[in-house]
């Protein structure tokens, strides 16, 4: 992509009412556009990051047997009345609307009922199970306040997987696979070193749920971490009884603020029972399907990466989710410089190396460098009179203070080996 053709522009300031670092940087760098509190549009750069995160999650879900589908955003009142979650007295953050031909629908705020209702039509025998369905979709929640940028929105994009198993034992076996898959997701997204599997309340579903919490001063949660065991406990379940049941000593725990980037739950038969979601076992006996829920918000993950990996100059994207691998800058209007930059741009494209080419002729070198730091692409390559005189192109990693001049062949070889 050529930057001169990119309609977005960097900004010096973010909206006055935006207080979260993730939204400030993403708006200034041209990744998102704020429509209203808690609602953001993803611009070309932001969508590329979101798609990269989605691909990582999809790969990890498929590895453990996930089957991708797409449930509707419109949800039927009759379906949700079966689980007693249609009433505003039970769920107070529905977005609902009336159809012109009569009846009400809601906009998805979660997906348990949607998946269970669909599976009811396809599960009858033990031979039909287990099934692990998941989808990516927009979710809508009518929050009273929304002030954390893309960490907590009224509209957000997420992945939810639901497991349908024949027994608790079969469910637990998959649940452990899901834990590993989630660890892989956050490791691949660049925040694995800061993210802990965290014991949290299981609500009415089970004794515990498991959250994946990333350490940051911008977090809304308090967790207590056992560094040696690599696990944490959410403040909401931090009691002597829980510590004892987990075999954790209070003296080994360190308190930190954190952001929840994902969660997994054992649901038991909480949602299969209302839909009469049963199967016949080998003996012909009817049994309820055992369910589990596994969620992650893609925008929340993206915002968390910005919160924990940025510096005073801007965003620092991990290579795995960055919008491009290379930010190519051309400095000067000399024809030889421009031709060399064009040649390099074409060569990178031929090699399948994703590059954003800052070919703007009306912007100073200082502005280009500042924009590059703000946007945060992993590698910056500069074509200038000085670099060409020294025999090549200057390459610098976003986190490094200084770059180095290398030849075209060495540059291509280096970037290809980073794939």
N, C-alpha and C positions, 0 to 999 in steps of 0.2 A: 504494500500500500504506500502511495506517495502522500506525504503530509500536506502538500499543496492542494490535494483533492479531498482531504478529510475536512468535512464541514465544521467539525468541532474545533474549538480553540481553547488554549489554557487560559486560566483567569488568575488574577492576583488575589482576589477575595472570593470567599464563599458567601452564601446567603447569611444575613445578619442573625437570623433565628436558628442557624445551624451550630450546635455546640459540640457535636461528636467529631473526633478526629477523622474517623473513617469517611464520613460524608464530606467533611471539609476538603480532604485531599482528593477524593474521587470526583467531586464536583469541579474543583479547580483544575484537575488534570484532564477533564473531559471524558470521564468514564460513565458518569450518571448525570441525570438531570432531575432536580427536585420538582415534582408536580404539586405536592402539598405535604403536610406533615404525615410521615409514615408511608408515602407513596413516591416511588422513584422510577424513572425510565432508564433503561440500560442503553447507552449510546454505543457506537461501533466498537470502541476499545473495551468498554465494560462487557459487552456481549461476548467478545472473544474470550475474556477471562472466565465468564460464567460458563461458556461452552466447554472450556478446558476442564473446569471443575466437574462439570456434568459427565464428561467422558471418563474421568478418573473414577467417579462414583459408579458409573455404569459398569466399567470393567471389574471393579471389586464386587459388585452385586452379582454379576454374571458368573464370576469365579465360584461363588458359593451356591449356585443353582437358581439365582433369581430369574424371573420371567417378566420382562418389561411389558407394560400395557399402558393405557391412558384412560383414566376415569373422568367422567364429566364434571365440569365446574358446578353446573346446576344440580342441586340435590333435592330429592323428593321429600316432602313433608311426611308422607306415609311411611317411608323407609326409616326416617329418623325417629318417628313416634314409637317404633318397635323397641328401640333401645332407650327410650325416655330421654332423648337429648335434643328434642325439638323445642321444648318449652324454654322461654327466656328465663324462667326461674331456675332452670338447671344449667343452661349455657347462655351467658349474658352478652356474648360478643358475636352473635350471628349477624351477617348481612342477609336480610330477607327481602323479597319483593313479591308482588302479586302478578299473576298472569292475566292478560286481558280477557281470556276465555274462562277465567275462574281458577281458583286454587292458588297455593303459595309454593314458592321454591326458595331455597337458601343457597348461598354461594359457599362452596367447600371451606370449612375451617379445620377439618381433619378428615381422615379417610377410612377409619375402621369399618363403619357401616357400609360404605360404598363397596369395599372389597368383599366383605362378608355376604352382602346381598347378591353380588354377582356370582360368587363361588357356590351359593346355594343351588344354582341351576346346573352345576357341573360336578358336584361331589355327591356320591351315593354309596360308594364302596371303599373299603380299605385300600383297594388297588389304585384309587384315584389320588391317594395322598402319599407323601407330603407335597405341598405346593407352596411356592414362595413368589408371590406376585409383588411387583413394585411399579411405581410411576413417578414421573417428574411432572409437576403441575403448579399453577398459581393457587395460593391459599389466601383467604380473606378473613380478617378478624377485626371486628369493630372496637378497637382499643380506645379507651378514654384518652390516654396520652401516648404519644409516640415521639421519643426524643433521642433515640440512640442511633440515628442514621439508618443504614441498612441492616443493623443488628436486630432491630425489632420494628417491623412495619405493619401497616394495616393490609398491605398486599405484599406477598413475598413468594419466592419460588423455592420449592423444596422437593426432596425425594423421600418417599415413604415406602417401605417394604413391609408386607404382612406375611407372616408364616402361618401355615395351616398344617398341623401335625396330628398324628393318631394318638399320641400319648405324651405325658409330661416328659418321659425319658427321651422320646424323639425330638420334642421341642427343645429340651435342654442341650441336646447335642448340636442342633442348629444354632442355638443362642450363643454357644461358645465360638462357633465359626463366625458369627456376625461380629462378635467382639474383635476378633482378629482382623476382619475386613474393615471395620471402622478405624482400628489403629493404622491400618495400611493407608486408608484415605487421608488421614491427617498427616501421616508421615510424608506421603507423596505430595501433599499440598504445601509442605514446607514448615508446618508447625508441630510436627510430631514430638520434637524435643521439649515443647512447652505444654503439651496436652496430656492429661491424666484421666484414666478411667476412674470414675467417681461414684461411690455408693450414694444413692439418693432414695427418697421415699418412693415406694411402689404404689402409693395411694391405696385404692380398693382392689388393685390387681394382684399384687404380690408383696412380699416382705420388703424387697428392694427393687429399684430400677437402677440402671447404670447410665450415667451421663458421661460425656466426654468434655472435660473442662480445660480451657486454655488459660494459662496464667497471664494476667495483664491488669495493670492498675485501673484500666477503664472498665473492668468487669462489674457486673451487678450481683454476683454470687460470692460467697465466702466458702472456701474449701480448706480442709486440713490434709496435708500431704505427708505420706510416709515415703520418703525418697528411696529408701532401701528396697521397699516392696513395689515401688512404682505405681501406687494406688492412692486414692484420696477419698475423703468423706465430706459430703455436703453438710454445711452447718445445720440444715433442717433435720438431720438424723444424728447429729453429734451428741451422743449420750454414752454414759459408761456401759450401759447394757449392749449397745451396738458395738462399741469398741471391743468388748469382751467376746461377743459372738464372732467378730472378724479376726480375733487374735492380734489386735493392734494395741500398742502401748501409747498412752497419751504423750509420754515424753519424746516419742519419735516423730511427732507430728509438727508440721510447720504451717502456720496460717497464711493464706494468700487470697487475693481477689482474683476472680476468673470470669471468663465468658463461656457459657455452655454452647458448644458447637455441634452437638449431636446427642441423641439419647436412644436407649433401647429398653423395651418393657416386655415382661411376660404378662399376657392378658388372660391366660386360662380360658374359661368358657364365657367370660363376661359379654362378649359380642357374638359368639356362636349360638348361645342359648336363645336370645331374642329372635333370631332368624331361623331357629330350628335347623341349624347347620350341623347335620349328623351324617355319619357313615355307618355301614354295616361291617362288622369285623368278620374274621374268618369263620366264626360260629353263627353268623347271621344276627348277632346282637347289635342293636343300635347304640351308638355312642356319640357324644358331642365332640366336635373338632376342637383342638387346643390351639390357641392363637398367640402370636407375638407381634410386636410393633417395633419398627426400626426407622427412625427419622433423622434427617439432617437438612438444614436450610442452606441452600447454596449461596444466597446473598449474605447470610449471617457468616458463613465460612469465609467468603470473600472479604467482608468487612473486618473480620477478626484478623486475617492476614495483614491487612493494612494497619490495623491498630498496633500489632506487635512487631512488624518488620519495617516500618517506616523510620525515617530519620528527619532531621531538621530541614532537609532539602526536598523531601517528597517520599514517594512510595518506593519500596524495594520488592519487586515481584520475584518469587521463586521461579526458576526456569520452567517448572512443570505446568504452571498456570498463567504465565506471563502472556500478554496479548501478542507479543512478537519476541523472538529471541534476540534480534539485533536492532538497534536504533542507529541508522546510517545518517551521518551529518556531512553535508558538503559546505565548506567554508570558502567564500570567494566566488567571483563571477568569471574568472579566467576560463576560457574554453577548454584548456587542457585539464583543469581541475574538474569541471563539469562533466567532460567526456569520461574521465577516469571514474568518477562517481557513478555515472550511468552504467558503465561497463561492469563495475562491481555489483551494482544493484541487480542487473540482469543475470550475472553469474550466480549470485546468492539465490535468486528465484529458480534458476535452472537446477540448482542442487537441492531444492526443497527446503531451504533455510528461510524461515519466516522473518521478514524485515520490514520495518517502518522507515521510509526514506524521507528525511527532512530535506527536501529539495527547494525549500522556500528561498527566494532570492531577495526578499524585502525585509529580512529579519537578521539582526546582528548576531555575531558569533556568541556573545554573552547570553542573549535571549535563547538561542538554540541550546546552549549548555544547560541553562536553568530549566528549560522545558523538558530536556532529556532526563535530568535528575528528578523532576516532579513526576513525570510519567512512569519512570522506574523500570524500564526494560533492562533485562540482565546485562547485555553487552552494548557498549557504545563504540561505534567505529567512525572515525573522522577522516575525511579526505580533504587535504589542504595543501597549500603550496609547500609548507614545511615538511609534511609527511611524505609527499611525492619526492621532494629533494633528498629525503633520508632513505628513500628506496621502498616506500610502501604506504601502509595505512596504519593509523594509530588505533589500537584497541584497548579498551578499558572496561573492567567489570564495574557494575554500578556501585559496589561496596568498596572499590579501591580508590585511593587518592590520585594515583598517577597511572597513565597508560604506557604502552610501548609500541614501537614501530615494527611491523612485520610485513613480509612480502605477501603478494596475492595468494600464492600457493599455500603458504604457511597459514594464512588467515582462513582460507577455505577448509584446510585440513583440520585446524583447531576447532572450528565451528561444527564441522561434520562429526567429529569425535565427541561433541557435547550432546548429540542427539540421543 
